[in-house]
């Protein structure tokens, strides 16, 4: 009986419940207003999203159970680091080949166990109208285990909410979330299947880019 309450699966499930509660409460406190397009994924797979801010994975996991991949230094940031840890972020040192390989192995393991992974294939945040070039690795990993690719587009109404260039965390956080409301749009696309990693990369990028352009056009029309 004790093993039922203390099994790894039960512990993980309880951790996800706690994570969801803390993140939803934090979103309310920070005045997050999220407009969601598309249907939330019913299929597990590799979620690939464009990257605007350190807050992106927190927005996504407030909707779905998935484990983000993020850079290791974020773990030390106030509040966001804690939220990332309870979000189950898989931290990676991108400059370290050993860390990248371990992250790749962890992604495969997590996907094979039936859970979803959130990856940001641009590898960094940006404020451009469309995405930076996507890194190939995560798409190749998905083809190796025949995982679905689930593209996601995300953007912030106020362009300066993006965390880019020489921004430092605390001033940016206060500027971004000191407003009464931070409006975010996010679109979940249907899953894509293919054995061709290049096709998955290009298709995802085109879908996300078109949606980012639509988001900004709609916001501009409100002015």
C-alpha positions as CSV (number, residue, x, y, z in Angstrom):
1,X,0.0,0.0,0.0
2,X,2.8,2.4,0.9
3,X,4.4,1.9,-2.5
4,X,1.2,3.2,-4.1
5,X,1.4,6.5,-2.3
6,X,5.2,6.8,-2.7
7,X,5.7,5.5,-6.2
8,X,7.6,7.6,-8.7
9,X,4.5,8.0,-10.9
10,X,2.4,9.2,-8.0
11,X,5.1,11.6,-6.9
12,X,5.4,13.0,-10.4
13,X,1.6,13.4,-10.6
14,X,1.5,15.2,-7.3
15,X,4.4,17.4,-8.4
16,X,2.4,18.3,-11.6
17,X,-0.7,19.2,-9.6
18,X,1.4,21.5,-7.3
19,X,3.2,23.0,-10.3
20,X,-0.2,23.8,-12.0
21,X,-1.6,25.4,-8.9
22,X,1.5,27.6,-8.3
23,X,1.8,28.7,-11.9
24,X,-1.9,29.5,-12.3
25,X,-1.8,31.5,-9.1
26,X,1.4,33.3,-10.2
27,X,-0.3,34.2,-13.6
28,X,-3.2,35.7,-11.8
29,X,-1.0,37.8,-9.5
30,X,1.2,39.0,-12.4
31,X,-1.9,40.0,-14.5
32,X,-1.3,37.5,-17.3
33,X,-4.0,37.5,-19.9
34,X,-3.5,34.7,-22.4
35,X,-5.5,34.4,-25.6
36,X,-5.4,30.8,-26.9
37,X,-5.9,29.7,-30.5
38,X,-6.2,26.1,-31.7
39,X,-6.8,23.0,-29.7
40,X,-4.6,22.0,-26.8
41,X,-2.6,18.9,-27.9
42,X,-4.1,15.6,-27.0
43,X,-1.0,13.8,-28.4
44,X,2.3,13.6,-26.6
45,X,5.3,14.8,-28.6
46,X,8.0,17.4,-29.1
47,X,6.5,20.8,-28.7
48,X,8.5,23.3,-30.7
49,X,7.9,27.0,-30.1
50,X,9.4,30.4,-31.0
51,X,11.1,32.1,-28.1
52,X,10.3,35.6,-26.9
53,X,10.9,35.5,-23.1
54,X,12.0,33.4,-20.1
55,X,8.2,33.3,-19.3
56,X,7.3,31.3,-22.5
57,X,7.6,27.9,-21.0
58,X,5.6,28.9,-18.0
59,X,2.8,30.1,-20.3
60,X,2.8,26.8,-22.1
61,X,2.9,24.5,-19.1
62,X,-0.1,26.5,-17.6
63,X,-2.1,24.8,-20.4
64,X,-0.5,21.4,-20.8
65,X,1.6,18.9,-19.0
66,X,5.1,19.0,-20.6
67,X,8.7,19.4,-19.7
68,X,10.6,22.4,-21.1
69,X,14.2,22.5,-22.1
70,X,16.0,25.7,-21.0
71,X,19.4,27.2,-20.4
72,X,21.0,26.4,-17.1
73,X,21.6,30.0,-15.9
74,X,17.9,30.6,-15.7
75,X,17.7,28.2,-12.7
76,X,19.4,30.9,-10.5
77,X,17.0,33.7,-11.3
78,X,14.6,34.9,-8.6
79,X,11.0,33.5,-8.9
80,X,11.4,32.5,-12.6
81,X,14.1,30.0,-11.6
82,X,11.9,28.5,-9.0
83,X,8.9,28.3,-11.4
84,X,11.2,26.7,-14.0
85,X,12.4,24.1,-11.5
86,X,8.8,23.1,-10.5
87,X,7.9,23.1,-14.2
88,X,10.3,20.2,-14.6
89,X,12.7,22.2,-16.9
90,X,15.5,20.1,-18.3
91,X,18.4,22.5,-18.0
92,X,21.2,22.5,-20.6
93,X,24.6,24.2,-20.9
94,X,24.5,24.9,-24.6
95,X,28.2,25.5,-24.8
96,X,29.0,22.1,-23.3
97,X,28.9,19.2,-25.6
98,X,28.5,16.7,-22.8
99,X,25.5,18.7,-21.4
100,X,23.9,18.8,-24.8
101,X,24.3,15.0,-25.2
102,X,22.8,14.4,-21.8
103,X,19.9,16.7,-22.6
104,X,19.3,14.8,-25.9
105,X,19.3,11.5,-24.1
106,X,16.8,12.9,-21.5
107,X,14.5,14.2,-24.3
108,X,14.5,10.8,-25.9
109,X,13.8,9.1,-22.5
110,X,11.0,11.5,-21.6
111,X,9.3,11.2,-25.0
112,X,9.6,7.4,-24.9
113,X,7.9,7.4,-21.5
114,X,4.9,9.1,-23.1
115,X,5.5,12.7,-21.9
116,X,5.8,15.8,-23.9
117,X,8.9,18.0,-24.2
118,X,8.9,21.8,-24.9
119,X,11.9,22.9,-27.0
120,X,12.8,26.4,-28.4
121,X,14.7,25.5,-31.6
122,X,15.9,29.1,-32.1
123,X,18.1,28.6,-29.1
124,X,17.7,32.2,-27.8
125,X,15.1,34.9,-27.5
126,X,14.4,37.5,-30.2
127,X,12.1,40.3,-31.1
128,X,12.1,40.0,-34.8
129,X,8.7,39.8,-36.7
130,X,9.5,36.1,-37.5
131,X,11.8,33.4,-36.1
132,X,15.5,33.0,-36.2
133,X,16.9,29.9,-37.9
134,X,15.9,26.7,-36.2
135,X,18.4,24.3,-34.8
136,X,18.2,20.9,-36.4
137,X,19.0,18.6,-33.5
138,X,15.6,18.3,-31.7
139,X,13.8,17.5,-35.0
140,X,16.3,14.8,-35.7
141,X,15.8,13.4,-32.3
142,X,12.0,13.3,-32.9
143,X,12.4,11.3,-36.1
144,X,14.6,8.8,-34.4
145,X,11.8,7.8,-32.0
146,X,8.9,8.7,-34.4
147,X,7.6,11.4,-32.0
148,X,5.0,13.9,-33.1
149,X,6.1,17.5,-33.7
150,X,3.6,20.0,-32.2
151,X,4.4,23.6,-33.4
152,X,3.4,26.5,-31.1
153,X,3.5,30.2,-31.8
154,X,3.7,32.7,-28.9
155,X,4.0,36.4,-28.7
156,X,3.5,39.4,-26.3
157,X,1.3,42.4,-27.2
158,X,3.9,44.9,-25.9
159,X,7.1,44.3,-27.9
160,X,9.4,45.3,-25.1
161,X,8.1,42.4,-23.0
162,X,10.5,40.3,-25.1
163,X,13.7,39.5,-23.2
164,X,16.5,40.3,-25.6
165,X,19.9,41.8,-26.2
166,X,21.4,43.3,-23.0
167,X,18.3,43.0,-20.9
168,X,18.9,42.0,-17.2
169,X,16.4,40.0,-15.4
170,X,15.1,42.1,-12.5
171,X,14.6,45.4,-14.4
172,X,13.0,43.6,-17.3
173,X,10.7,41.6,-15.0
174,X,9.5,44.7,-13.2
175,X,8.9,46.5,-16.5
176,X,7.1,43.6,-18.0
177,X,4.9,42.5,-15.1
178,X,4.6,45.8,-13.4
179,X,1.7,46.6,-15.8
180,X,-1.9,45.8,-14.8
181,X,-2.1,43.3,-17.6
182,X,0.4,41.4,-19.8
183,X,-1.4,40.1,-22.9
184,X,0.0,37.0,-24.6
185,X,-1.3,35.2,-27.6
186,X,-0.5,31.5,-28.2
187,X,-1.5,29.1,-31.0
188,X,-1.3,25.3,-30.7
189,X,-1.1,23.7,-34.1
190,X,-2.0,20.0,-34.9
191,X,0.8,17.5,-34.6
192,X,3.0,16.8,-37.6
193,X,4.5,13.4,-38.4
194,X,7.4,12.6,-40.7
195,X,10.6,10.7,-40.9
196,X,12.2,13.7,-42.6
197,X,13.7,16.1,-39.9
198,X,14.3,18.8,-42.5
199,X,10.6,18.7,-43.5
200,X,9.5,18.9,-39.8
201,X,11.8,21.9,-39.2
202,X,10.8,23.8,-42.3
203,X,7.0,23.1,-41.9
204,X,7.1,24.1,-38.2
205,X,9.0,27.3,-38.9
206,X,6.6,28.4,-41.7
207,X,3.5,27.8,-39.6
208,X,4.9,29.7,-36.6
209,X,6.2,32.6,-38.7
210,X,2.8,33.1,-40.4
211,X,1.1,33.1,-37.0
212,X,3.5,35.6,-35.5
213,X,2.7,37.9,-38.4
214,X,-1.0,37.4,-37.9
215,X,-0.7,38.2,-34.1
216,X,1.1,41.5,-34.8
217,X,-1.3,42.5,-37.5
218,X,-4.3,41.9,-35.3
219,X,-2.7,43.9,-32.4
220,X,-1.7,46.8,-34.8
221,X,-5.3,47.0,-36.0
222,X,-6.5,47.7,-32.4
223,X,-4.5,50.9,-32.3
